[in-house]
Amino acid sequence: MLRNPTLDKLQTLKLTGMLAALEEQVANPDLHQLSFEERLGLLLDREATTRDNRRLATRLKQARLRQSACMEDVDFRHTRGLNREQFRQLLDSQWVKEHQNVLLTGPTGVGKTWLACALAQKACRDGYTAIYHRVPRLLQDINIAKGDGRYPKLMTSLARVDVLLLDDWGLAAFNDQQRRDILEILEDRHGMKSTIVTSQLPVEHWHEMIGDPTVADAILDRLIHNAHRLPLKGESMRRKSKKLATIESSS
């Protein structure tokens, strides 16, 4: 007689994990042999798992990662110079806990963005927040935000996120205002949060790309000195996949 009211109360309290688990227990006679404490433990475990999954889904939605990448799908067979041991060490997200950065460089198509998204996705799974931005569009958004009043809120959000993924760094040289905006972002995060950068330019060319020597020194000091560098090389994986598809279709 109390079954339906109990289910209704669980629904009202938004204990959806416990609700689903209780319905399964009611439908499974074998579970009736468990003690009250054991059955209650199962209900609590399900609720905890449901809440964890919901929080993860929220973090991934807010991250807006460009690619749906995960650590389990990393391809170490492709000859692009990816150090297997170095990358696997990053997958425990200890670098996020210690507020370190990751710099992925290499020619177009070698999987820099995909690997960066896999690291950010793993950080989300480990309880950290993340967000993806293409640098050219972020700089445009910052410029617009200065005019419509969103600038303080935008900069605060960039400072607070645990992992900031800056994709396509250095596609064009920064102008004076852009390099100062980048410096503000990195200054707010330095020693407190982590940043992932992907770039076609080798790190050795970043100083020249940034421009002003004084500002460039300040930016690179905050970005490079505590960073894990992953320089990639080789043929574009997209081009290689296209070649294989052409060969298979012609055979």
PyRosetta script that sets phi, psi and omega in degrees:
from pyrosetta import init, pose_from_sequence

init()
pose = pose_from_sequence("MLRNPTLDKLQTLKLTGMLAALEEQVANPDLHQLSFEERLGLLLDREATTRDNRRLATRLKQARLRQSACMEDVDFRHTRGLNREQFRQLLDSQWVKEHQNVLLTGPTGVGKTWLACALAQKACRDGYTAIYHRVPRLLQDINIAKGDGRYPKLMTSLARVDVLLLDDWGLAAFNDQQRRDILEILEDRHGMKSTIVTSQLPVEHWHEMIGDPTVADAILDRLIHNAHRLPLKGESMRRKSKKLATIESSS")
pose.set_psi(1, -27.6)
pose.set_omega(1, -177.9)
pose.set_phi(2, -88.9)
pose.set_psi(2, -3.8)
pose.set_omega(2, -172.1)
pose.set_phi(3, -63.3)
pose.set_psi(3, -53.7)
pose.set_omega(3, -177.9)
pose.set_phi(4, -63.0)
pose.set_psi(4, -46.1)
pose.set_omega(4, 175.8)
pose.set_phi(5, -58.6)
pose.set_psi(5, -36.9)
pose.set_omega(5, 179.1)
pose.set_phi(6, -65.3)
pose.set_psi(6, -44.1)
pose.set_omega(6, 178.2)
pose.set_phi(7, -63.2)
pose.set_psi(7, -40.1)
pose.set_omega(7, 179.2)
pose.set_phi(8, -63.5)
pose.set_psi(8, -40.8)
pose.set_omega(8, -179.7)
pose.set_phi(9, -66.9)
pose.set_psi(9, -40.1)
pose.set_omega(9, 177.2)
pose.set_phi(10, -62.1)
pose.set_psi(10, -39.0)
pose.set_omega(10, 178.0)
pose.set_phi(11, -66.2)
pose.set_psi(11, -42.6)
pose.set_omega(11, 179.6)
pose.set_phi(12, -62.9)
pose.set_psi(12, -39.3)
pose.set_omega(12, 179.8)
pose.set_phi(13, -80.3)
pose.set_psi(13, -0.8)
pose.set_omega(13, -179.7)
pose.set_phi(14, 61.4)
pose.set_psi(14, 33.7)
pose.set_omega(14, 174.7)
pose.set_phi(15, -92.5)
pose.set_psi(15, 65.7)
pose.set_omega(15, -171.6)
pose.set_phi(16, -67.6)
pose.set_psi(16, -31.0)
pose.set_omega(16, 177.7)
pose.set_phi(17, -66.7)
pose.set_psi(17, -46.5)
pose.set_omega(17, 177.6)
pose.set_phi(18, -64.1)
pose.set_psi(18, -37.2)
pose.set_omega(18, 178.6)
pose.set_phi(19, -61.0)
pose.set_psi(19, -48.5)
pose.set_omega(19, -180.0)
pose.set_phi(20, -63.9)
pose.set_psi(20, -40.6)
pose.set_omega(20, -179.4)
pose.set_phi(21, -67.4)
pose.set_psi(21, -39.2)
pose.set_omega(21, 179.3)
pose.set_phi(22, -66.0)
pose.set_psi(22, -40.1)
pose.set_omega(22, 177.6)
pose.set_phi(23, -62.6)
pose.set_psi(23, -37.8)
pose.set_omega(23, 177.3)
pose.set_phi(24, -67.0)
pose.set_psi(24, -39.8)
pose.set_omega(24, 178.6)
pose.set_phi(25, -64.1)
pose.set_psi(25, -41.1)
pose.set_omega(25, 179.0)
pose.set_phi(26, -62.7)
pose.set_psi(26, -36.8)
pose.set_omega(26, -177.0)
pose.set_phi(27, -82.0)
pose.set_psi(27, -12.0)
pose.set_omega(27, -176.8)
pose.set_phi(28, -113.8)
pose.set_psi(28, 101.5)
pose.set_omega(28, -178.1)
pose.set_phi(29, -59.7)
pose.set_psi(29, -28.7)
pose.set_omega(29, -177.4)
pose.set_phi(30, -63.4)
pose.set_psi(30, -30.3)
pose.set_omega(30, -179.0)
pose.set_phi(31, -71.8)
pose.set_psi(31, -16.3)
pose.set_omega(31, 179.5)
pose.set_phi(32, -67.8)
pose.set_psi(32, -16.9)
pose.set_omega(32, 179.3)
pose.set_phi(33, -77.4)
pose.set_psi(33, -13.3)
pose.set_omega(33, 179.1)
pose.set_phi(34, -75.7)
pose.set_psi(34, 155.9)
pose.set_omega(34, 177.5)
pose.set_phi(35, -72.7)
pose.set_psi(35, 166.1)
pose.set_omega(35, 177.9)
pose.set_phi(36, -58.1)
pose.set_psi(36, -43.9)
pose.set_omega(36, -178.4)
pose.set_phi(37, -63.5)
pose.set_psi(37, -38.6)
pose.set_omega(37, 179.4)
pose.set_phi(38, -66.9)
pose.set_psi(38, -42.4)
pose.set_omega(38, 179.5)
pose.set_phi(39, -67.9)
pose.set_psi(39, -38.5)
pose.set_omega(39, 177.5)
pose.set_phi(40, -64.6)
pose.set_psi(40, -39.1)
pose.set_omega(40, 178.0)
pose.set_phi(41, -60.9)
pose.set_psi(41, -40.0)
pose.set_omega(41, 178.0)
pose.set_phi(42, -64.1)
pose.set_psi(42, -40.1)
pose.set_omega(42, 178.5)
pose.set_phi(43, -62.9)
pose.set_psi(43, -44.6)
pose.set_omega(43, -179.0)
pose.set_phi(44, -67.2)
pose.set_psi(44, -38.7)
pose.set_omega(44, 177.6)
pose.set_phi(45, -61.4)
pose.set_psi(45, -43.0)
pose.set_omega(45, 180.0)
pose.set_phi(46, -64.8)
pose.set_psi(46, -41.2)
pose.set_omega(46, 179.9)
pose.set_phi(47, -64.7)
pose.set_psi(47, -41.6)
pose.set_omega(47, 179.2)
pose.set_phi(48, -63.3)
pose.set_psi(48, -42.6)
pose.set_omega(48, 179.3)
pose.set_phi(49, -64.5)
pose.set_psi(49, -42.5)
pose.set_omega(49, 179.3)
pose.set_phi(50, -61.4)
pose.set_psi(50, -43.1)
pose.set_omega(50, 179.6)
pose.set_phi(51, -67.0)
pose.set_psi(51, -40.2)
pose.set_omega(51, 177.6)
pose.set_phi(52, -61.1)
pose.set_psi(52, -44.2)
pose.set_omega(52, 180.0)
pose.set_phi(53, -64.4)
pose.set_psi(53, -37.4)
pose.set_omega(53, 179.9)
pose.set_phi(54, -67.0)
pose.set_psi(54, -42.9)
pose.set_omega(54, 178.8)
pose.set_phi(55, -64.5)
pose.set_psi(55, -39.1)
pose.set_omega(55, 178.2)
pose.set_phi(56, -63.4)
pose.set_psi(56, -44.2)
pose.set_omega(56, 178.7)
pose.set_phi(57, -59.1)
pose.set_psi(57, -39.0)
pose.set_omega(57, 178.7)
pose.set_phi(58, -66.3)
pose.set_psi(58, -44.1)
pose.set_omega(58, 179.7)
pose.set_phi(59, -62.5)
pose.set_psi(59, -42.2)
pose.set_omega(59, -179.5)
pose.set_phi(60, -67.4)
pose.set_psi(60, -37.4)
pose.set_omega(60, 177.5)
pose.set_phi(61, -64.6)
pose.set_psi(61, -42.9)
pose.set_omega(61, -179.6)
pose.set_phi(62, -70.5)
pose.set_psi(62, -27.6)
pose.set_omega(62, -179.1)
pose.set_phi(63, -67.7)
pose.set_psi(63, -31.6)
pose.set_omega(63, 179.0)
pose.set_phi(64, 51.6)
pose.set_psi(64, 46.9)
pose.set_omega(64, -179.4)
pose.set_phi(65, -64.3)
pose.set_psi(65, 139.6)
pose.set_omega(65, -174.8)
pose.set_phi(66, -67.7)
pose.set_psi(66, -33.7)
pose.set_omega(66, -178.3)
pose.set_phi(67, -126.8)
pose.set_psi(67, 145.6)
pose.set_omega(67, 178.4)
pose.set_phi(68, -84.9)
pose.set_psi(68, 82.4)
pose.set_omega(68, -174.6)
pose.set_phi(69, -114.6)
pose.set_psi(69, 147.8)
pose.set_omega(69, 176.5)
pose.set_phi(70, -144.6)
pose.set_psi(70, 156.2)
pose.set_omega(70, -173.5)
pose.set_phi(71, -60.4)
pose.set_psi(71, -32.1)
pose.set_omega(71, -177.0)
pose.set_phi(72, -66.4)
pose.set_psi(72, -20.0)
pose.set_omega(72, -176.3)
pose.set_phi(73, -102.5)
pose.set_psi(73, 8.4)
pose.set_omega(73, 179.6)
pose.set_phi(74, -64.2)
pose.set_psi(74, 130.4)
pose.set_omega(74, -178.5)
pose.set_phi(75, -98.0)
pose.set_psi(75, 107.3)
pose.set_omega(75, 178.4)
pose.set_phi(76, -90.2)
pose.set_psi(76, -1.7)
pose.set_omega(76, -177.2)
pose.set_phi(77, -80.6)
pose.set_psi(77, -27.7)
pose.set_omega(77, -178.3)
pose.set_phi(78, -67.2)
pose.set_psi(78, 134.3)
pose.set_omega(78, -176.9)
pose.set_phi(79, -81.3)
pose.set_psi(79, 80.8)
pose.set_omega(79, -179.9)
pose.set_phi(80, -125.7)
pose.set_psi(80, 9.2)
pose.set_omega(80, 176.0)
pose.set_phi(81, 80.2)
pose.set_psi(81, 16.0)
pose.set_omega(81, 179.1)
pose.set_phi(82, -76.1)
pose.set_psi(82, 119.6)
pose.set_omega(82, 179.8)
pose.set_phi(83, -76.3)
pose.set_psi(83, 110.2)
pose.set_omega(83, -175.2)
pose.set_phi(84, -57.9)
pose.set_psi(84, -46.7)
pose.set_omega(84, -176.5)
pose.set_phi(85, -67.9)
pose.set_psi(85, -41.8)
pose.set_omega(85, -179.9)
pose.set_phi(86, -62.9)
pose.set_psi(86, -44.1)
pose.set_omega(86, -178.7)
pose.set_phi(87, -67.8)
pose.set_psi(87, -40.3)
pose.set_omega(87, -179.8)
pose.set_phi(88, -65.4)
pose.set_psi(88, -31.9)
pose.set_omega(88, 176.5)
pose.set_phi(89, -65.2)
pose.set_psi(89, -29.1)
pose.set_omega(89, 179.3)
pose.set_phi(90, -75.1)
pose.set_psi(90, -18.9)
pose.set_omega(90, -173.3)
pose.set_phi(91, -76.3)
pose.set_psi(91, -4.6)
pose.set_omega(91, 174.8)
pose.set_phi(92, -89.2)
pose.set_psi(92, -0.4)
pose.set_omega(92, 178.1)
pose.set_phi(93, 62.3)
pose.set_psi(93, 16.4)
pose.set_omega(93, 175.7)
pose.set_phi(94, -62.5)
pose.set_psi(94, -31.7)
pose.set_omega(94, 179.0)
pose.set_phi(95, -63.5)
pose.set_psi(95, -30.6)
pose.set_omega(95, 177.2)
pose.set_phi(96, -72.1)
pose.set_psi(96, -44.1)
pose.set_omega(96, 179.1)
pose.set_phi(97, -59.4)
pose.set_psi(97, -35.2)
pose.set_omega(97, -177.4)
pose.set_phi(98, -94.3)
pose.set_psi(98, 8.9)
pose.set_omega(98, 175.5)
pose.set_phi(99, 58.3)
pose.set_psi(99, 45.5)
pose.set_omega(99, 177.0)
pose.set_phi(100, -101.3)
pose.set_psi(100, 166.7)
pose.set_omega(100, -177.9)
pose.set_phi(101, -111.9)
pose.set_psi(101, 165.1)
pose.set_omega(101, 176.3)
pose.set_phi(102, -131.8)
pose.set_psi(102, 129.4)
pose.set_omega(102, -179.2)
pose.set_phi(103, -118.1)
pose.set_psi(103, 115.4)
pose.set_omega(103, 179.6)
pose.set_phi(104, -108.7)
pose.set_psi(104, 115.8)
pose.set_omega(104, -178.8)
pose.set_phi(105, -125.0)
pose.set_psi(105, 157.4)
pose.set_omega(105, 178.8)
pose.set_phi(106, 150.6)
pose.set_psi(106, 170.3)
pose.set_omega(106, -178.0)
pose.set_phi(107, -66.1)
pose.set_psi(107, 164.6)
pose.set_omega(107, -179.0)
pose.set_phi(108, -61.8)
pose.set_psi(108, 141.9)
pose.set_omega(108, 173.5)
pose.set_phi(109, 89.8)
pose.set_psi(109, 0.3)
pose.set_omega(109, -177.9)
pose.set_phi(110, -89.5)
pose.set_psi(110, 1.5)
pose.set_omega(110, 173.9)
pose.set_phi(111, 97.7)
pose.set_psi(111, 22.6)
pose.set_omega(111, -178.7)
pose.set_phi(112, -61.5)
pose.set_psi(112, -50.4)
pose.set_omega(112, -178.0)
pose.set_phi(113, -64.0)
pose.set_psi(113, -40.3)
pose.set_omega(113, -179.1)
pose.set_phi(114, -62.2)
pose.set_psi(114, -46.7)
pose.set_omega(114, -179.9)
pose.set_phi(115, -65.2)
pose.set_psi(115, -39.2)
pose.set_omega(115, 178.2)
pose.set_phi(116, -63.2)
pose.set_psi(116, -41.4)
pose.set_omega(116, 178.4)
pose.set_phi(117, -66.9)
pose.set_psi(117, -35.2)
pose.set_omega(117, 177.4)
pose.set_phi(118, -64.2)
pose.set_psi(118, -40.2)
pose.set_omega(118, 177.6)
pose.set_phi(119, -66.6)
pose.set_psi(119, -41.6)
pose.set_omega(119, 179.3)
pose.set_phi(120, -67.6)
pose.set_psi(120, -38.3)
pose.set_omega(120, 178.6)
pose.set_phi(121, -64.9)
pose.set_psi(121, -39.5)
pose.set_omega(121, 178.2)
pose.set_phi(122, -66.1)
pose.set_psi(122, -37.7)
pose.set_omega(122, 177.0)
pose.set_phi(123, -61.8)
pose.set_psi(123, -40.8)
pose.set_omega(123, 176.8)
pose.set_phi(124, -62.1)
pose.set_psi(124, -41.4)
pose.set_omega(124, 178.8)
pose.set_phi(125, -64.9)
pose.set_psi(125, -26.5)
pose.set_omega(125, 179.6)
pose.set_phi(126, -90.6)
pose.set_psi(126, 9.4)
pose.set_omega(126, 173.4)
pose.set_phi(127, 99.1)
pose.set_psi(127, 3.3)
pose.set_omega(127, -179.4)
pose.set_phi(128, -96.4)
pose.set_psi(128, 158.2)
pose.set_omega(128, 175.2)
pose.set_phi(129, -93.6)
pose.set_psi(129, 154.5)
pose.set_omega(129, -179.6)
pose.set_phi(130, -149.7)
pose.set_psi(130, 159.8)
pose.set_omega(130, 173.1)
pose.set_phi(131, -151.6)
pose.set_psi(131, 143.0)
pose.set_omega(131, -179.2)
pose.set_phi(132, -102.7)
pose.set_psi(132, 135.6)
pose.set_omega(132, 173.8)
pose.set_phi(133, -142.3)
pose.set_psi(133, 134.4)
pose.set_omega(133, 164.9)
pose.set_phi(134, -80.3)
pose.set_psi(134, 130.6)
pose.set_omega(134, -174.3)
pose.set_phi(135, -57.6)
pose.set_psi(135, -45.3)
pose.set_omega(135, -179.9)
pose.set_phi(136, -59.0)
pose.set_psi(136, -42.9)
pose.set_omega(136, -179.8)
pose.set_phi(137, -72.5)
pose.set_psi(137, -35.0)
pose.set_omega(137, 178.1)
pose.set_phi(138, -62.8)
pose.set_psi(138, -42.4)
pose.set_omega(138, 179.5)
pose.set_phi(139, -64.9)
pose.set_psi(139, -37.2)
pose.set_omega(139, 175.4)
pose.set_phi(140, -64.3)
pose.set_psi(140, -43.1)
pose.set_omega(140, -178.6)
pose.set_phi(141, -64.8)
pose.set_psi(141, -39.3)
pose.set_omega(141, 178.1)
pose.set_phi(142, -62.0)
pose.set_psi(142, -43.0)
pose.set_omega(142, -180.0)
pose.set_phi(143, -62.7)
pose.set_psi(143, -41.5)
pose.set_omega(143, 178.0)
pose.set_phi(144, -67.4)
pose.set_psi(144, -40.2)
pose.set_omega(144, -177.7)
pose.set_phi(145, -62.6)
pose.set_psi(145, -29.5)
pose.set_omega(145, 178.3)
pose.set_phi(146, -65.9)
pose.set_psi(146, -27.5)
pose.set_omega(146, -178.3)
pose.set_phi(147, -89.9)
pose.set_psi(147, -26.5)
pose.set_omega(147, -176.5)
pose.set_phi(148, -105.7)
pose.set_psi(148, 7.1)
pose.set_omega(148, 174.7)
pose.set_phi(149, 90.1)
pose.set_psi(149, 2.9)
pose.set_omega(149, -178.3)
pose.set_phi(150, -88.5)
pose.set_psi(150, -6.2)
pose.set_omega(150, -171.1)
pose.set_phi(151, -55.7)
pose.set_psi(151, -51.0)
pose.set_omega(151, -179.9)
pose.set_phi(152, -59.6)
pose.set_psi(152, -41.8)
pose.set_omega(152, -179.3)
pose.set_phi(153, -66.0)
pose.set_psi(153, -40.8)
pose.set_omega(153, 179.5)
pose.set_phi(154, -64.6)
pose.set_psi(154, -46.3)
pose.set_omega(154, -179.1)
pose.set_phi(155, -65.5)
pose.set_psi(155, -35.6)
pose.set_omega(155, 177.4)
pose.set_phi(156, -65.2)
pose.set_psi(156, -41.5)
pose.set_omega(156, 179.7)
pose.set_phi(157, -65.8)
pose.set_psi(157, -36.6)
pose.set_omega(157, 178.1)
pose.set_phi(158, -69.8)
pose.set_psi(158, -31.0)
pose.set_omega(158, -179.4)
pose.set_phi(159, -76.0)
pose.set_psi(159, -30.7)
pose.set_omega(159, -172.3)
pose.set_phi(160, -85.8)
pose.set_psi(160, -29.0)
pose.set_omega(160, -174.2)
pose.set_phi(161, -65.2)
pose.set_psi(161, 140.1)
pose.set_omega(161, -175.7)
pose.set_phi(162, -66.8)
pose.set_psi(162, -40.8)
pose.set_omega(162, -178.8)
pose.set_phi(163, -128.0)
pose.set_psi(163, 114.9)
pose.set_omega(163, 176.0)
pose.set_phi(164, -102.5)
pose.set_psi(164, 118.4)
pose.set_omega(164, -179.4)
pose.set_phi(165, -99.9)
pose.set_psi(165, 112.7)
pose.set_omega(165, 179.1)
pose.set_phi(166, -104.3)
pose.set_psi(166, 104.4)
pose.set_omega(166, -176.2)
pose.set_phi(167, -95.7)
pose.set_psi(167, 150.5)
pose.set_omega(167, 177.4)
pose.set_phi(168, 60.3)
pose.set_psi(168, 45.6)
pose.set_omega(168, 176.2)
pose.set_phi(169, -71.4)
pose.set_psi(169, 129.5)
pose.set_omega(169, 172.8)
pose.set_phi(170, 84.2)
pose.set_psi(170, 20.2)
pose.set_omega(170, 175.7)
pose.set_phi(171, -65.5)
pose.set_psi(171, -29.6)
pose.set_omega(171, 175.7)
pose.set_phi(172, -142.9)
pose.set_psi(172, 153.6)
pose.set_omega(172, 179.5)
pose.set_phi(173, -64.0)
pose.set_psi(173, 144.4)
pose.set_omega(173, 178.8)
pose.set_phi(174, -77.2)
pose.set_psi(174, 143.1)
pose.set_omega(174, 168.3)
pose.set_phi(175, -86.5)
pose.set_psi(175, 179.4)
pose.set_omega(175, -173.3)
pose.set_phi(176, -59.1)
pose.set_psi(176, -45.9)
pose.set_omega(176, -178.1)
pose.set_phi(177, -68.4)
pose.set_psi(177, -37.8)
pose.set_omega(177, -178.9)
pose.set_phi(178, -65.0)
pose.set_psi(178, -43.3)
pose.set_omega(178, -179.7)
pose.set_phi(179, -68.4)
pose.set_psi(179, -30.1)
pose.set_omega(179, 176.3)
pose.set_phi(180, -72.3)
pose.set_psi(180, -35.3)
pose.set_omega(180, 175.5)
pose.set_phi(181, -64.6)
pose.set_psi(181, -43.9)
pose.set_omega(181, 178.0)
pose.set_phi(182, -61.4)
pose.set_psi(182, -41.8)
pose.set_omega(182, 179.3)
pose.set_phi(183, -62.3)
pose.set_psi(183, -40.4)
pose.set_omega(183, 178.7)
pose.set_phi(184, -61.8)
pose.set_psi(184, -42.7)
pose.set_omega(184, 179.5)
pose.set_phi(185, -61.8)
pose.set_psi(185, -49.4)
pose.set_omega(185, -176.4)
pose.set_phi(186, -70.8)
pose.set_psi(186, -32.3)
pose.set_omega(186, 177.3)
pose.set_phi(187, -63.7)
pose.set_psi(187, -43.0)
pose.set_omega(187, 179.5)
pose.set_phi(188, -64.2)
pose.set_psi(188, -27.9)
pose.set_omega(188, -174.2)
pose.set_phi(189, -98.0)
pose.set_psi(189, -17.8)
pose.set_omega(189, -171.8)
pose.set_phi(190, -58.0)
pose.set_psi(190, 123.2)
pose.set_omega(190, 177.8)
pose.set_phi(191, 77.4)
pose.set_psi(191, -0.5)
pose.set_omega(191, -177.5)
pose.set_phi(192, -125.5)
pose.set_psi(192, -26.2)
pose.set_omega(192, -178.8)
pose.set_phi(193, -139.1)
pose.set_psi(193, 175.1)
pose.set_omega(193, -177.7)
pose.set_phi(194, -116.3)
pose.set_psi(194, 149.5)
pose.set_omega(194, -179.8)
pose.set_phi(195, -131.8)
pose.set_psi(195, 135.7)
pose.set_omega(195, 172.3)
pose.set_phi(196, -107.8)
pose.set_psi(196, 132.3)
pose.set_omega(196, 178.2)
pose.set_phi(197, -124.3)
pose.set_psi(197, 134.0)
pose.set_omega(197, 171.3)
pose.set_phi(198, -116.5)
pose.set_psi(198, 139.7)
pose.set_omega(198, -176.7)
pose.set_phi(199, -155.8)
pose.set_psi(199, 145.0)
pose.set_omega(199, 172.5)
pose.set_phi(200, -78.5)
pose.set_psi(200, -20.0)
pose.set_omega(200, 179.7)
pose.set_phi(201, -83.3)
pose.set_psi(201, 135.3)
pose.set_omega(201, 171.1)
pose.set_phi(202, -61.0)
pose.set_psi(202, 150.2)
pose.set_omega(202, -178.8)
pose.set_phi(203, -55.1)
pose.set_psi(203, -32.9)
pose.set_omega(203, -176.9)
pose.set_phi(204, -63.3)
pose.set_psi(204, -18.4)
pose.set_omega(204, -178.2)
pose.set_phi(205, -100.4)
pose.set_psi(205, -0.5)
pose.set_omega(205, -175.4)
pose.set_phi(206, -68.0)
pose.set_psi(206, -36.7)
pose.set_omega(206, -178.6)
pose.set_phi(207, -59.0)
pose.set_psi(207, -45.4)
pose.set_omega(207, 179.5)
pose.set_phi(208, -65.6)
pose.set_psi(208, -39.9)
pose.set_omega(208, -179.2)
pose.set_phi(209, -65.0)
pose.set_psi(209, -39.3)
pose.set_omega(209, -178.6)
pose.set_phi(210, -65.8)
pose.set_psi(210, -40.2)
pose.set_omega(210, 174.5)
pose.set_phi(211, 106.8)
pose.set_psi(211, -104.9)
pose.set_omega(211, -175.7)
pose.set_phi(212, -48.4)
pose.set_psi(212, 118.8)
pose.set_omega(212, -175.0)
pose.set_phi(213, -57.6)
pose.set_psi(213, -40.5)
pose.set_omega(213, -178.1)
pose.set_phi(214, -66.5)
pose.set_psi(214, -47.4)
pose.set_omega(214, 179.6)
pose.set_phi(215, -68.0)
pose.set_psi(215, -38.3)
pose.set_omega(215, 179.2)
pose.set_phi(216, -61.3)
pose.set_psi(216, -43.1)
pose.set_omega(216, 177.7)
pose.set_phi(217, -59.0)
pose.set_psi(217, -43.4)
pose.set_omega(217, -178.3)
pose.set_phi(218, -66.3)
pose.set_psi(218, -42.3)
pose.set_omega(218, -179.8)
pose.set_phi(219, -64.3)
pose.set_psi(219, -49.9)
pose.set_omega(219, -175.8)
pose.set_phi(220, -68.2)
pose.set_psi(220, -31.6)
pose.set_omega(220, 176.8)
pose.set_phi(221, -61.7)
pose.set_psi(221, -39.1)
pose.set_omega(221, -178.0)
pose.set_phi(222, -80.9)
pose.set_psi(222, -18.1)
pose.set_omega(222, -174.3)
pose.set_phi(223, -102.2)
pose.set_psi(223, -35.8)
pose.set_omega(223, -166.7)
pose.set_phi(224, -99.6)
pose.set_psi(224, -35.4)
pose.set_omega(224, -166.4)
pose.set_phi(225, -64.1)
pose.set_psi(225, -24.9)
pose.set_omega(225, 178.9)
pose.set_phi(226, -118.5)
pose.set_psi(226, 33.3)
pose.set_omega(226, -173.5)
pose.set_phi(227, -105.8)
pose.set_psi(227, 147.9)
pose.set_omega(227, 169.4)
pose.set_phi(228, -90.8)
pose.set_psi(228, 121.7)
pose.set_omega(228, -177.8)
pose.set_phi(229, -99.3)
pose.set_psi(229, 129.8)
pose.set_omega(229, 176.9)
pose.set_phi(230, -124.3)
pose.set_psi(230, 85.1)
pose.set_omega(230, 177.7)
pose.set_phi(231, -78.6)
pose.set_psi(231, 124.2)
pose.set_omega(231, -179.3)
pose.set_phi(232, -108.4)
pose.set_psi(232, 161.8)
pose.set_omega(232, -178.6)
pose.set_phi(233, -151.7)
pose.set_psi(233, 179.1)
pose.set_omega(233, 173.9)
pose.set_phi(234, 104.1)
pose.set_psi(234, -178.0)
pose.set_omega(234, -178.1)
pose.set_phi(235, -75.1)
pose.set_psi(235, 150.9)
pose.set_omega(235, 178.2)
pose.set_phi(236, -58.7)
pose.set_psi(236, 129.7)
pose.set_omega(236, 177.9)
pose.set_phi(237, -68.3)
pose.set_psi(237, -31.9)
pose.set_omega(237, 177.6)
pose.set_phi(238, -67.1)
pose.set_psi(238, -42.8)
pose.set_omega(238, 179.6)
pose.set_phi(239, -65.7)
pose.set_psi(239, -38.8)
pose.set_omega(239, 179.7)
pose.set_phi(240, -65.9)
pose.set_psi(240, -41.2)
pose.set_omega(240, 178.8)
pose.set_phi(241, -64.3)
pose.set_psi(241, -37.7)
pose.set_omega(241, 179.1)
pose.set_phi(242, -65.5)
pose.set_psi(242, -39.8)
pose.set_omega(242, 177.9)
pose.set_phi(243, -62.5)
pose.set_psi(243, -44.2)
pose.set_omega(243, -179.6)
pose.set_phi(244, -63.5)
pose.set_psi(244, -39.8)
pose.set_omega(244, -179.9)
pose.set_phi(245, -65.3)
pose.set_psi(245, -38.4)
pose.set_omega(245, 179.4)
pose.set_phi(246, -66.1)
pose.set_psi(246, -42.2)
pose.set_omega(246, 178.6)
pose.set_phi(247, -62.9)
pose.set_psi(247, -44.8)
pose.set_omega(247, -178.9)
pose.set_phi(248, -64.8)
pose.set_psi(248, -38.3)
pose.set_omega(248, -178.4)
pose.set_phi(249, -71.6)
pose.set_psi(249, -25.9)
pose.set_omega(249, -178.9)
pose.set_phi(250, -90.0)
pose.set_psi(250, -11.1)
pose.set_omega(250, -177.7)
pose.set_phi(251, -89.6)
pose.dump_pdb("model.pdb")
